[in-house]
Amino acid sequence: MGKKEYREREGPRRKKKKSHKIYAAVVLVLGAAIIAAMVFLVFYVQKIEVSGNDYVTDQEILEVVQADDFSINSLYILGKYALGKGETLPCLSQMKVSLKSPWIVKVTVKEKPIVGYIQNGETYSYFDKEGLVVLESPALIEGIPYIEGIGMGEVKLYQQLESKNKKIFQQILETSREITKYELEPDRIVCEEEIICLYIGRIRIRLGRNVSAVKIAQIQPILEKIGDKEGTLHLENYSEVQKTVTFQEEPLEQEIGEDTLQPDSSETQNVSGDPEPDQKEAQESSESPSEP
């Protein structure tokens, strides 16, 4: 067979192979386009369900989840949060994203607990156990203690509260953490001449300059012994070693913003939050410390 004849036969074969490759490439491109279109249509976000939030609004969470242009796709949203690339809010301690269906995204959040609030003009600024302002609202939330008696710097949402007296402010935060742990619900936490005081109903509880879990643990048992009396409970010097607790009956000024007492007459009792066999005996007036 001559070279000329071989070239004439080989030419059509090469053209045929080349056309097959082009055809295969076109098919692949079209296939990829079809798959991409299907993914886009099937996983196009039609709804985002939010759960677990109390003081953060659904809209705030939705704006964070769909912060970029690609977040119209549920797979993209799922992927970015799975890789830790998704945005979140400073007031959330946890944020999980899952798919309820290809077109429905489910967002489950866990908010940072509020431990106290201060009044900032006509706005209430609520903060967490670290002093981070997690909510600003004109509405008053019941069951959260009001913090007063300590000067604050500029208050901004999602920023740390700052005070000139950092030591006392840290003790206030410690108090907030501990009362949450022991499920106490004081009306106010007040700094009175650098002494931390709790106001629970008709009782003022003086904790001193240094707050501890040991002191906070005594409050509920002692309140049960005191009953419906009114006065001041002294826990300033209470510790695991020194267990002296004194209760002084006296009328208290209860208005928020008033830190002064107005006693007419008083009666001092030594009480203890530690378990005792005879509650009546524990409430009797005595000059010696009560035994645990």
C-alpha positions as CSV (number, residue, x, y, z in Angstrom):
1,M,0.0,0.0,0.0
2,G,1.4,3.4,-1.0
3,K,1.8,6.3,1.3
4,K,-0.7,8.3,-0.7
5,E,-3.4,5.7,-0.4
6,Y,-2.7,5.3,3.4
7,R,-3.0,9.0,3.9
8,E,-6.3,9.1,2.0
9,R,-7.8,6.4,4.2
10,E,-6.3,7.8,7.5
11,G,-7.7,11.3,6.8
12,P,-11.4,10.5,7.2
13,R,-10.7,8.4,10.4
14,R,-9.0,11.4,12.1
15,K,-11.8,13.7,11.1
16,K,-14.3,11.1,12.5
17,K,-12.4,10.8,15.8
18,K,-12.2,14.6,16.1
19,S,-15.9,15.0,15.6
20,H,-16.6,12.3,18.2
21,K,-14.5,14.2,20.8
22,I,-16.3,17.5,20.0
23,Y,-19.7,15.7,20.3
24,A,-18.7,14.2,23.6
25,A,-17.5,17.5,24.9
26,V,-20.8,19.1,23.9
27,V,-22.7,16.4,25.6
28,L,-20.7,16.8,28.8
29,V,-21.2,20.5,28.8
30,L,-24.9,20.2,28.2
31,G,-25.2,17.5,30.9
32,A,-23.3,19.7,33.4
33,A,-25.6,22.6,32.6
34,I,-28.7,20.5,33.0
35,I,-27.5,19.2,36.4
36,A,-26.6,22.7,37.5
37,A,-30.0,23.9,36.5
38,M,-31.7,21.1,38.3
39,V,-29.6,21.7,41.5
40,F,-30.4,25.4,41.2
41,L,-34.1,24.8,40.8
42,V,-34.5,21.9,43.3
43,F,-32.3,23.5,46.0
44,Y,-33.6,27.1,45.5
45,V,-34.5,28.4,49.0
46,Q,-38.2,28.9,49.3
47,K,-38.4,29.0,53.1
48,I,-36.1,29.3,56.1
49,E,-37.5,28.1,59.5
50,V,-36.0,29.5,62.7
51,S,-36.3,27.9,66.1
52,G,-34.8,28.3,69.6
53,N,-34.8,32.1,69.6
54,D,-36.6,34.2,72.3
55,Y,-35.3,37.7,72.2
56,V,-33.6,37.7,68.8
57,T,-36.0,38.1,66.0
58,D,-36.4,35.7,63.0
59,Q,-35.6,38.6,60.7
60,E,-32.2,39.2,62.3
61,I,-31.3,35.6,61.9
62,L,-32.6,35.4,58.3
63,E,-30.5,38.5,57.3
64,V,-27.3,36.7,58.7
65,V,-28.1,33.4,57.0
66,Q,-28.7,35.1,53.6
67,A,-25.9,37.6,53.9
68,D,-24.4,36.9,50.5
69,D,-25.8,36.6,46.9
70,F,-25.2,32.8,46.8
71,S,-27.4,32.1,49.8
72,I,-30.5,31.6,47.6
73,N,-29.3,28.0,47.3
74,S,-29.9,25.6,50.3
75,L,-26.9,23.4,49.5
76,Y,-24.6,26.5,49.6
77,I,-26.0,27.6,52.9
78,L,-25.7,24.1,54.4
79,G,-22.1,23.8,53.1
80,K,-20.9,27.2,54.4
81,Y,-22.1,26.5,57.9
82,A,-20.8,22.9,57.9
83,L,-17.4,24.4,57.1
84,G,-17.7,27.1,59.7
85,K,-17.7,29.9,57.2
86,G,-21.3,31.1,57.9
87,E,-22.0,34.3,59.7
88,T,-23.7,34.4,63.1
89,L,-24.8,36.9,65.7
90,P,-22.7,37.8,68.8
91,C,-25.8,37.1,71.0
92,L,-26.0,33.5,69.9
93,S,-23.9,30.7,71.5
94,Q,-24.9,28.1,69.0
95,M,-26.3,28.1,65.4
96,K,-27.1,24.9,63.5
97,V,-28.3,24.7,59.9
98,S,-30.0,21.7,58.3
99,L,-32.3,20.9,55.4
100,K,-35.9,20.0,56.1
101,S,-36.4,19.5,52.4
102,P,-34.3,20.5,49.4
103,W,-36.0,23.9,49.4
104,I,-36.6,24.4,53.1
105,V,-33.7,25.4,55.4
106,K,-34.0,24.8,59.1
107,V,-32.0,27.1,61.5
108,T,-31.8,26.2,65.2
109,V,-30.2,28.7,67.5
110,K,-29.2,28.9,71.2
111,E,-29.2,32.4,72.7
112,K,-26.8,33.6,75.3
113,P,-28.8,33.9,78.6
114,I,-29.5,37.4,79.8
115,V,-28.4,37.9,83.4
116,G,-29.2,41.6,83.9
117,Y,-30.0,44.9,82.4
118,I,-29.3,48.6,82.8
119,Q,-31.4,51.6,81.7
120,N,-29.9,53.7,78.9
121,G,-32.2,56.6,78.4
122,E,-35.5,55.2,77.3
123,T,-33.9,52.0,76.2
124,Y,-33.2,48.9,78.3
125,S,-29.8,47.3,77.6
126,Y,-29.7,43.6,78.4
127,F,-26.3,41.8,78.9
128,D,-25.0,38.2,79.3
129,K,-22.8,36.8,82.0
130,E,-19.7,38.2,80.3
131,G,-21.1,41.7,80.2
132,L,-21.9,41.7,76.5
133,V,-24.9,43.7,75.5
134,V,-27.1,41.2,73.6
135,L,-30.3,43.1,73.3
136,E,-31.5,46.7,73.3
137,S,-35.2,47.2,73.6
138,P,-37.8,49.8,74.8
139,A,-39.6,46.8,76.4
140,L,-39.0,45.6,79.9
141,I,-38.5,41.9,80.3
142,E,-39.8,40.5,83.5
143,G,-37.7,38.3,85.8
144,I,-34.3,39.9,85.0
145,P,-32.5,41.9,87.7
146,Y,-31.9,45.6,87.2
147,I,-28.3,46.8,87.8
148,E,-27.8,50.1,89.5
149,G,-25.3,52.1,91.6
150,I,-22.4,51.8,89.2
151,G,-21.4,54.2,86.4
152,M,-21.2,52.8,82.9
153,G,-19.3,54.0,79.8
154,E,-20.9,54.2,76.3
155,V,-23.4,51.4,75.9
156,K,-23.7,49.8,72.4
157,L,-25.3,46.6,71.1
158,Y,-22.9,43.6,70.8
159,Q,-20.2,45.4,72.7
160,Q,-18.9,44.8,76.2
161,L,-20.1,47.0,79.0
162,E,-17.4,49.0,80.6
163,S,-17.2,50.7,84.0
164,K,-14.6,52.9,85.6
165,N,-14.8,50.7,88.7
166,K,-13.8,47.4,86.9
167,K,-13.3,45.4,90.1
168,I,-16.8,46.1,91.4
169,F,-18.3,45.6,88.0
170,Q,-16.6,42.2,87.8
171,Q,-18.2,41.3,91.1
172,I,-21.6,42.3,89.8
173,L,-21.1,40.0,86.8
174,E,-20.0,37.2,89.2
175,T,-23.2,37.9,91.2
176,S,-25.3,37.7,88.0
177,R,-23.7,34.4,87.0
178,E,-24.2,32.8,90.4
179,I,-27.8,33.9,90.9
180,T,-28.6,32.3,87.5
181,K,-26.9,29.1,88.6
182,Y,-29.0,29.0,91.8
183,E,-32.2,30.1,90.0
184,L,-32.7,33.2,92.2
185,E,-34.7,36.0,90.8
186,P,-33.7,39.3,92.5
187,D,-35.5,42.5,91.5
188,R,-32.2,44.5,91.6
189,I,-28.5,44.1,92.0
190,V,-27.2,47.3,93.6
191,C,-23.8,48.6,94.3
192,E,-24.1,50.6,97.6
193,E,-20.7,52.2,98.5
194,E,-18.9,49.3,96.9
195,I,-21.0,46.8,98.7
196,I,-22.9,44.4,96.4
197,C,-26.6,44.0,97.5
198,L,-29.4,42.0,96.2
199,Y,-33.1,43.0,96.5
200,I,-35.5,40.1,96.6
201,G,-39.0,41.1,97.4
202,R,-38.9,42.8,100.9
203,I,-35.4,41.5,101.7
204,R,-32.1,43.3,101.0
205,I,-29.1,40.9,101.0
206,R,-25.6,42.4,101.6
207,L,-23.0,40.3,99.9
208,G,-20.0,42.5,100.6
209,R,-17.2,43.5,98.2
210,N,-16.4,39.9,97.2
211,V,-19.1,37.6,96.0
212,S,-18.8,33.8,96.1
213,A,-20.9,30.8,95.3
214,V,-20.8,29.8,99.0
215,K,-22.6,33.0,99.9
216,I,-25.2,32.8,97.1
217,A,-25.9,29.1,98.0
218,Q,-27.1,30.3,101.4
219,I,-29.7,32.7,100.2
220,Q,-32.7,30.5,99.3
221,P,-32.6,28.3,102.5
222,I,-32.3,31.5,104.6
223,L,-35.2,33.2,102.8
224,E,-37.4,30.2,103.5
225,K,-36.6,30.6,107.3
226,I,-37.2,34.3,107.2
227,G,-40.6,34.0,105.6
228,D,-42.5,37.2,105.0
229,K,-40.4,39.4,107.2
230,E,-38.8,42.6,105.9
231,G,-35.2,43.7,106.5
232,T,-31.6,43.2,105.7
233,L,-29.7,39.9,105.5
234,H,-26.0,40.3,106.2
235,L,-23.8,37.8,104.3
236,E,-20.7,40.1,104.0
237,N,-18.5,37.9,106.2
238,Y,-20.0,34.5,105.5
239,S,-17.6,31.8,104.3
240,E,-17.0,28.1,104.7
241,V,-15.1,28.9,107.8
242,Q,-17.0,31.8,109.2
243,K,-20.7,30.9,109.1
244,T,-22.2,33.9,110.9
245,V,-25.3,35.2,109.2
246,T,-27.3,38.1,110.6
247,F,-30.8,39.2,109.7
248,Q,-32.0,42.7,110.7
249,E,-35.7,43.4,110.6
250,E,-36.4,46.9,109.2
251,P,-38.6,48.6,106.6
252,L,-36.8,49.2,103.3
253,E,-37.2,51.7,100.5
254,Q,-38.2,49.6,97.5
255,E,-38.3,52.2,94.6
256,I,-35.8,51.6,91.9
257,G,-33.1,54.2,92.1
258,E,-33.3,54.6,95.8
259,D,-30.4,53.1,97.7
260,T,-31.2,54.5,101.2
261,L,-32.8,52.6,104.0
262,Q,-35.4,54.2,106.3
263,P,-35.5,52.1,109.4
264,D,-38.0,52.9,112.1
265,S,-37.2,50.0,114.5
266,S,-35.0,47.0,114.0
267,E,-34.5,43.6,115.4
268,T,-31.3,41.5,114.8
269,Q,-31.4,37.7,114.4
270,N,-28.7,35.2,113.7
271,V,-29.8,32.8,111.0
272,S,-28.0,30.3,108.8
273,G,-28.8,28.8,105.5
274,D,-27.2,25.5,106.5
275,P,-29.6,22.6,107.4
276,E,-30.7,22.6,111.0
277,P,-33.1,20.2,112.8
278,D,-35.2,23.0,114.4
279,Q,-36.1,25.9,112.1
280,K,-37.7,27.9,115.0
281,E,-34.5,27.6,117.1
282,A,-32.4,28.8,114.1
283,Q,-34.5,32.0,113.9
284,E,-34.2,33.0,117.6
285,S,-32.2,36.0,118.5
286,S,-28.7,35.1,119.8
287,E,-25.4,36.8,120.4
288,S,-23.4,33.8,119.2
289,P,-23.1,32.6,115.6
290,S,-25.6,29.8,114.5
291,E,-24.1,26.5,113.8
292,P,-24.5,24.7,110.5
